[in-house]
Amino acid sequence: MINVNDPPIIQPIPKQNATEEVLFSIDLGPFLSDEDNAVSELIITCEHTNLVSIDGLRIALMFIEYVAPTTVQ
């Protein structure tokens, strides 16, 4: 048998409301699971560091008038 590191699973996140130009923060921990690692060991990254800050499993976003689509991994 070959041991495989399965990817984490991200559960659907319920609809969130954010206000333009007001910092929005969400803890992704409750929506994450991983067969191979504790959720606390997961690392979240984002390519748009000028719009998103990450602290552990919590992300904070500032929505401005127009924000290009952003993917958080």
JOHU-V86081 format. One line per field, one symbol per residue. ss: DSSP state (a for helix, b for strand, c for the rest). phi: phi as a letter, one per 30 degrees, with the letter a starting at -180 (. if undefined). burial: 1 if it has 16 or more other ideal C-beta (glycine too) atoms within 10 Angstrom, else 0. A space follows every 10 residues. Layout:
# JOHU-V86081
ss=???
phi=???
burial=???
This chain:
# JOHU-V86081
ss=ccccccccbb cccccccccc ccbbbbbcaa abbcccccaa accccbcccc cbbbbccbbb bbcccccccc cbc
phi=.cdcddddcc deceeccbce ibecbbdded ccbadcbded ddbcbadcdd cbcbbicccb bcdcebbdeb ccc
burial=0000000100 0000000000 0000000100 0100000000 0101000000 0100001010 1000000000 000
